[in-house]
Amino acid sequence: MRAGDEELLPRFEQVDHHIKADGSVLTEADLAIQQRLRDELEKSWPDIAFLGEEMPSAQQAELLTDSERPLWCLDPLDGTSNFAAGLPCFGISLALLAHGEPVMGIIYDPTRRECFRADKGAGAWLNGRRLHSPAPNPLLARTVGMVDFKRLPAGLARRLISDPPYASQRNFGSSALEWAWVAAGRGHIYLHGGQKLWDFAAGSLILGEAGGYSCTLEGEPVFKPGLEPRSVIAASSQALFRSWRDWLTAPPS
């Protein structure tokens, strides 16, 4: 939280950016917060390796080959395009991976001073308040859906636009915050066509520990310790998850 307050907020609305080879945005804030957290984490836990989004992909891949060594996985600024455009919707996402799975996750939103955290098997919290799956849950037709259309299969995107199963749709441009907000009950269902490891490592754990459910469009667990993009179907409760997944995977009529 201190690193986010000191490295991100002073640069907000005052930072230049450039476009990376994959078309995404990079700012000096991404690099500053990654270096700051890497230095502090290595100083406190020198035996834990470190993987950050802004590291070379070859180095990231090499780090993931050693499944026996614990690994920090950091997205230093999730929502960089928002940050560069002056939109106050971005955050830091940090996960601790051990034995091929996330065992701790933290997502920090510095503009709202909201810190989401989860420990595997021990629950999830927002600023120290325990997060639980909201009850009662609405029917699918009454839900707020967080849907990123950009990376979805074209046929599915068209079906969602022409015949949406939810009551209202949102997309905030920060995958980490969208995971956290579904865990906090601010949205009911979630869909994304392709996230990277640092996008879902902390968020999938936080949602799961809050009582939510997730899988890929292919029905696999979202978390996989690799660099290939993973799709996301998620919901705040088991009943909603089943209804949402069934609608998404049903053959077109």
C-alpha positions as CSV (number, residue, x, y, z in Angstrom):
1,M,0.0,0.0,0.0
2,R,2.8,2.4,0.8
3,A,4.6,1.7,-2.5
4,G,1.4,2.3,-4.4
5,D,0.7,5.6,-2.6
6,E,4.2,6.8,-3.1
7,E,5.0,5.6,-6.6
8,L,1.6,5.6,-8.4
9,L,-0.5,8.5,-7.0
10,P,2.2,11.2,-7.5
11,R,2.5,10.2,-11.2
12,F,-1.3,9.9,-11.9
13,E,-2.4,12.3,-14.6
14,Q,1.2,13.5,-14.9
15,V,3.0,10.7,-16.7
16,D,4.0,10.0,-20.4
17,H,3.4,6.6,-21.9
18,H,4.4,4.6,-25.0
19,I,3.0,1.6,-26.8
20,K,4.6,-1.9,-26.3
21,A,5.1,-4.4,-29.1
22,D,1.9,-6.2,-28.2
23,G,-0.1,-2.9,-28.4
24,S,-0.5,-2.4,-24.6
25,V,0.5,0.8,-22.8
26,L,3.6,1.2,-20.7
27,T,4.4,4.2,-18.4
28,E,7.3,5.0,-16.1
29,A,4.9,4.3,-13.2
30,D,4.8,0.6,-14.3
31,L,8.5,0.4,-14.1
32,A,8.9,2.4,-10.9
33,I,6.4,0.3,-8.9
34,Q,7.8,-2.9,-10.2
35,Q,11.4,-2.0,-9.2
36,R,10.3,-0.7,-5.9
37,L,8.3,-3.8,-5.0
38,R,11.0,-6.1,-6.3
39,D,13.6,-4.5,-4.2
40,E,11.5,-4.6,-1.0
41,L,10.3,-8.2,-1.5
42,E,13.8,-9.4,-2.2
43,K,15.1,-7.6,0.8
44,S,12.5,-9.2,3.1
45,W,12.2,-12.6,1.5
46,P,15.5,-13.3,-0.4
47,D,14.6,-17.0,-1.0
48,I,11.5,-16.2,-3.0
49,A,11.9,-15.6,-6.7
50,F,10.2,-12.6,-8.5
51,L,8.3,-12.4,-11.7
52,G,6.9,-9.1,-12.9
53,E,4.8,-8.2,-16.0
54,E,7.4,-5.8,-17.3
55,M,10.3,-8.4,-17.3
56,P,11.4,-10.0,-20.6
57,S,9.2,-13.0,-21.6
58,A,12.2,-15.3,-21.8
59,Q,13.1,-14.5,-18.2
60,Q,9.5,-15.0,-17.1
61,A,9.3,-18.4,-18.8
62,E,12.6,-19.5,-17.1
63,L,11.2,-18.5,-13.7
64,L,8.1,-20.6,-14.2
65,T,10.2,-23.7,-15.0
66,D,11.2,-24.1,-11.3
67,S,7.9,-25.2,-9.8
68,E,9.6,-26.1,-6.4
69,R,10.7,-22.5,-5.6
70,P,8.1,-20.0,-4.3
71,L,7.5,-17.1,-6.7
72,W,6.1,-13.6,-6.4
73,C,3.9,-12.8,-9.4
74,L,3.4,-9.0,-9.9
75,D,1.3,-6.9,-12.1
76,P,2.7,-3.5,-11.1
77,L,0.0,-1.4,-12.7
78,D,-3.1,-3.2,-13.9
79,G,-5.2,-0.7,-15.8
80,T,-2.3,1.2,-17.3
81,S,-4.4,2.6,-20.1
82,N,-6.8,4.0,-17.5
83,F,-3.9,5.4,-15.6
84,A,-2.4,7.1,-18.6
85,A,-5.7,8.6,-19.6
86,G,-6.4,10.0,-16.1
87,L,-9.2,7.5,-15.3
88,P,-9.0,6.5,-11.6
89,C,-9.5,2.8,-12.1
90,F,-6.2,0.9,-11.7
91,G,-4.4,-1.2,-9.1
92,I,-1.5,-3.4,-8.1
93,S,-1.9,-7.1,-8.1
94,L,0.6,-9.4,-6.3
95,A,0.4,-13.1,-5.8
96,L,2.6,-15.6,-4.0
97,L,2.8,-18.9,-5.9
98,A,3.9,-22.1,-4.3
99,H,3.8,-25.7,-5.6
100,G,2.2,-24.4,-8.8
101,E,-0.7,-22.5,-7.3
102,P,-1.5,-19.1,-5.6
103,V,-1.4,-19.3,-1.8
104,M,-1.7,-15.6,-1.2
105,G,-3.1,-12.7,-3.2
106,I,-3.2,-8.9,-2.7
107,I,-4.9,-6.3,-4.9
108,Y,-4.5,-2.7,-4.0
109,D,-6.5,0.2,-5.4
110,P,-4.6,3.3,-4.3
111,T,-7.3,5.9,-5.4
112,R,-9.8,4.3,-3.0
113,R,-7.3,3.0,-0.5
114,E,-8.9,-0.5,-0.8
115,C,-6.7,-3.5,-0.1
116,F,-8.2,-6.9,-1.1
117,R,-6.3,-9.9,0.3
118,A,-6.7,-13.7,0.4
119,D,-4.8,-16.6,1.9
120,K,-5.5,-20.1,0.5
121,G,-7.9,-21.9,2.7
122,A,-8.2,-19.0,5.2
123,G,-10.6,-16.6,3.5
124,A,-10.6,-13.2,1.8
125,W,-10.7,-9.6,3.2
126,L,-11.2,-6.0,2.1
127,N,-9.4,-3.7,4.4
128,G,-9.7,-6.2,7.2
129,R,-13.4,-7.0,6.6
130,R,-14.1,-10.6,5.7
131,L,-15.6,-11.0,2.2
132,H,-18.4,-13.5,1.7
133,S,-20.5,-14.5,-1.3
134,P,-23.5,-12.1,-1.2
135,A,-26.8,-13.6,-0.3
136,P,-29.4,-13.9,-1.6
137,N,-28.0,-14.0,-5.2
138,P,-30.2,-12.6,-8.0
139,L,-31.3,-14.7,-11.0
140,L,-29.0,-14.4,-14.0
141,A,-31.4,-12.1,-15.8
142,R,-31.1,-9.6,-12.9
143,T,-27.3,-9.6,-12.6
144,V,-24.7,-7.0,-13.3
145,G,-22.2,-8.6,-15.7
146,M,-18.6,-7.5,-16.0
147,V,-17.8,-8.4,-19.6
148,D,-14.7,-7.5,-21.6
149,F,-15.7,-7.9,-25.3
150,K,-12.3,-7.2,-26.8
151,R,-10.8,-10.7,-26.6
152,L,-14.0,-12.8,-26.9
153,P,-14.7,-15.1,-29.8
154,A,-16.7,-13.0,-32.3
155,G,-19.8,-15.3,-32.3
156,L,-20.0,-15.2,-28.5
157,A,-19.6,-11.4,-28.4
158,R,-22.4,-10.9,-31.0
159,R,-24.7,-13.2,-29.0
160,L,-24.0,-11.2,-25.8
161,I,-24.7,-8.0,-27.6
162,S,-27.9,-9.1,-29.3
163,D,-29.4,-11.3,-26.5
164,P,-27.7,-10.5,-23.2
165,P,-28.6,-12.8,-20.3
166,Y,-27.9,-10.2,-17.6
167,A,-29.6,-7.0,-16.7
168,S,-26.6,-4.6,-17.0
169,Q,-23.0,-4.8,-18.3
170,R,-19.8,-3.1,-17.2
171,N,-16.1,-3.1,-18.2
172,F,-13.7,-1.1,-16.2
173,G,-10.3,-1.8,-17.9
174,S,-8.6,-3.3,-14.9
175,S,-8.8,-7.1,-14.7
176,A,-7.5,-7.2,-11.1
177,L,-10.1,-4.8,-9.8
178,E,-12.9,-6.6,-11.7
179,W,-11.9,-9.9,-10.0
180,A,-11.8,-8.1,-6.6
181,W,-15.1,-6.3,-7.2
182,V,-17.0,-9.5,-8.0
183,A,-15.5,-10.9,-4.8
184,A,-16.9,-7.9,-3.0
185,G,-20.4,-8.2,-4.5
186,R,-20.1,-5.1,-6.8
187,G,-20.8,-7.3,-9.8
188,H,-22.3,-10.7,-10.0
189,I,-20.8,-12.4,-13.1
190,Y,-17.6,-11.9,-15.1
191,L,-16.3,-12.8,-18.5
192,H,-12.9,-12.1,-20.1
193,G,-11.5,-13.6,-23.3
194,G,-7.8,-13.7,-22.4
195,Q,-5.8,-12.8,-19.3
196,K,-2.2,-13.3,-18.5
197,L,-0.8,-15.0,-15.3
198,W,-0.3,-11.7,-13.5
199,D,-3.9,-10.6,-14.3
200,F,-5.6,-13.6,-12.6
201,A,-3.1,-15.1,-10.1
202,A,-4.2,-12.9,-7.1
203,G,-7.8,-12.2,-8.3
204,S,-8.8,-15.9,-8.8
205,L,-7.7,-16.7,-5.3
206,I,-9.5,-13.7,-3.8
207,L,-12.7,-14.6,-5.5
208,G,-12.4,-18.3,-4.6
209,E,-11.8,-17.5,-1.0
210,A,-14.8,-15.1,-0.9
211,G,-17.0,-18.0,-2.1
212,G,-17.0,-17.3,-5.8
213,Y,-16.3,-19.7,-8.7
214,S,-14.4,-19.5,-12.0
215,C,-13.2,-21.6,-15.0
216,T,-12.1,-21.0,-18.6
217,L,-14.4,-21.1,-21.6
218,E,-13.0,-24.6,-22.1
219,G,-14.1,-25.6,-18.6
220,E,-10.5,-25.7,-17.1
221,P,-9.4,-24.0,-13.9
222,V,-8.4,-20.5,-14.7
223,F,-5.1,-20.6,-12.9
224,K,-2.2,-22.3,-14.7
225,P,1.4,-21.3,-14.1
226,G,2.3,-20.4,-17.7
227,L,2.5,-17.4,-20.0
228,E,-0.3,-18.2,-22.4
229,P,-3.6,-16.2,-22.1
230,R,-6.5,-17.8,-20.2
231,S,-10.2,-17.0,-20.7
232,V,-12.3,-16.4,-17.6
233,I,-15.9,-17.3,-16.6
234,A,-16.6,-16.3,-13.0
235,A,-19.5,-15.6,-10.7
236,S,-20.0,-14.7,-7.0
237,S,-21.8,-17.9,-6.1
238,Q,-22.1,-21.5,-7.3
239,A,-25.6,-21.2,-8.5
240,L,-24.9,-18.1,-10.6
241,F,-21.7,-19.6,-11.9
242,R,-23.6,-22.7,-13.2
243,S,-26.3,-20.5,-14.9
244,W,-23.7,-18.2,-16.4
245,R,-21.4,-21.0,-17.6
246,D,-24.3,-22.9,-19.1
247,W,-25.6,-19.9,-21.0
248,L,-22.1,-19.2,-22.4
249,T,-21.3,-22.7,-23.4
250,A,-24.8,-23.6,-24.9
251,P,-24.8,-24.2,-28.6
252,P,-26.0,-21.2,-30.6
253,S,-29.8,-21.5,-31.4
